[in-house]
Amino acid sequence: MRHATVQQFPWAKSTKFRFDQLQRDNGNFKWYLALPEPQEADQVTGTQPPPQPTPPFLRNKALALLFIGGLLAMLWVRRPQPSPTETTTAKKSVRLHGASMGTKWHATIVDATDTARLQDAIQQALDAVDQRMSTWKPDSELSVLGASTSTQPQPVSEPLSTVLKIAATVSAKSDGAYDVTIAPVVDAWGFGPDTPAKAPEETRLATLLQAVGPDMLVLDQAAGTVTKTRPDVRIDLSSVAKGYGVDQAISAIVSLGYSDLMVEVGGEVKAGGHNPQGEPWRVGVERPDGSGGVYQAIDL
């Protein structure tokens, strides 16, 4: 059986043939057709036998296979080639971690070299916030303020004053739904440093709520003071202090000359610049049903 390519025999459509196989030759696909062997003359009469008609179904099948083969060849030739300019090389990054503010923290810094300085800077920034705003440390600035029964203006540090101002702004925008003076109620339900033996009774909750409300604190940032309108007012900044801690950790890293970074403290996340691949930082939002799966991934 002889073989020839369609390119070599453009008249193949009118010739009796059958499809044999598709082969690749020098990087290109070619259809190979099985051509009929030359028929010998009749030994008695010396005449050629009459040509046999090609069954229509074989002719249609061959044409269909030729068409499909042509499409495959075009796709092979036109397939996209990777461009060297599209290839991005990921930069080196450093991942640091530690513990502070009653939780764990993680940081990723791109092109970082002095990891020891970064580790110390982040840890010191978070510990400083914790020492001022922890409700679990009796000697923290916030705990000392809460333990005081004075209703006179009391001096507070600039960081604590800043966070109290943030809390007051959110409280005003939420019509008092957000209220950091909720600390006595939080503790009564067992979410604070102490663990009660049982759930609080209604009468006790009613008494505690008398010291809760946005008007229980008077902040004077210009003077750097805060005034409690009742002696038993206490403050819980757990919902905002970690976010402020992330800001301070970011500032510490930036001060060392880095701008591509991401910091997470107990679920509070902030990022700057780009990730090691030169793209926006991407984080997953956890499903609220406790399954641990990712609900949605978002760019920061």
Disulfide bonds with the S-S distance in Angstrom:
none
